Amino acid sequence: MGDFSFKAGIRAEQAFVNSHLKKPVDSMVKNDYFKPYPTLHLSYALADNHEIGLSYSKRINRPDADELNPNPEFSDPRTAEAGNPNLKPQQIHSIELGYHAKGEKFAFTPTLYYRYKYDAFTSIKTTIGDSIILTTIQNLDSRQSAGLEIILSGNPHKNLNFNLSANVFYDQIDATGLGFSDKKSVVSADVKFYSVINITPTTLFQLNLYYYSPRITPQGQRDQYYYANAGFKQQLFKKQAALTLTVSDVFHTYKISRETAIPELVQRTKYNRKGAVIYLGFTWFFNAQNNGTEKELKFEGEGL
């Protein structure tokens, strides 16, 4: 419709969930639901390659089988994890206002957003007796966040392209339905940088940088962490084969600390690798249509 365009849709979902628990007590757990999921996207072209958009969507995040399984798994004699058969799907309302500008070598997209979640997933720790800590997943009353996400991508040189994204947001959780009296909030930020350099027509170097600021939970918080990944790919034999070398957590900074503070328990847990994860691989392509020309490298152990 001239410079204005829109997309609208709705999806309805009926779910029948019946869990039959054999132990510790033989029982049936029903969690049926019917939900509509509408979407609306509006956009207006301000000029060539400049556009402003407003969107609303409702989404769902369903629990997987492990998150519903109540039988505990022990990582050591004092630490166990279990799912929750009564866990409801997480529902998300999302509103975004964004601007997109694209030039010959760069693209810039800032987006203001607000997200409201109800029945949001969260981890809760409890004590069993005086020696076992059990982590389960529960539904929050609500979780809401508002922030600004900025994405800058570019190809300033024929042999270089990059993508930089930064997200600064206010996050608030309401866990009063789980017995916690106060709402908690924090201002957080994430920064991700991805770049690819074509050193030669057949040699590629990739660098990924990540930073995550502190997060809150109903019972504590997770501290900030950051790390870097780097890799090379060399195509061989007229691109019929490829040699790949990747290093995850190059500077050994992937260290995550979590703190839990409840009347029965004060716990601080730290996770870190013993060192960088190095992968060396050789691939031979029998299909000429898939000869390793994709640019993005995959890194071993990422997100552990």
NORZI-V150397 format. One line per field, one symbol per residue. psi: psi as a letter, one per 20 degrees, with the letter a starting at -180 (. if undefined). Layout:
psi = ???
//
This chain:
psi = mcipqqpqrppppppooopophqiporpoplqqppqnqqppqqpohapkpqqqpqpqprqoqqaghiioipqpphriipqqqaoijpqqppppppporppppahiqppnqppqppppqkqqqppprqocjipopprprpqgrpqqpapppppqrmhqhjpqrppppopqpppqokhijjphqqqqqprqqppppqppngrijppppppqqpprqqqrhjcrprqrqrqqqqqpoqrllkirppppqopmgjlinoppqpporhipopppppqqhaqopppqpppohohimkkiqhpqqppjpj.
//
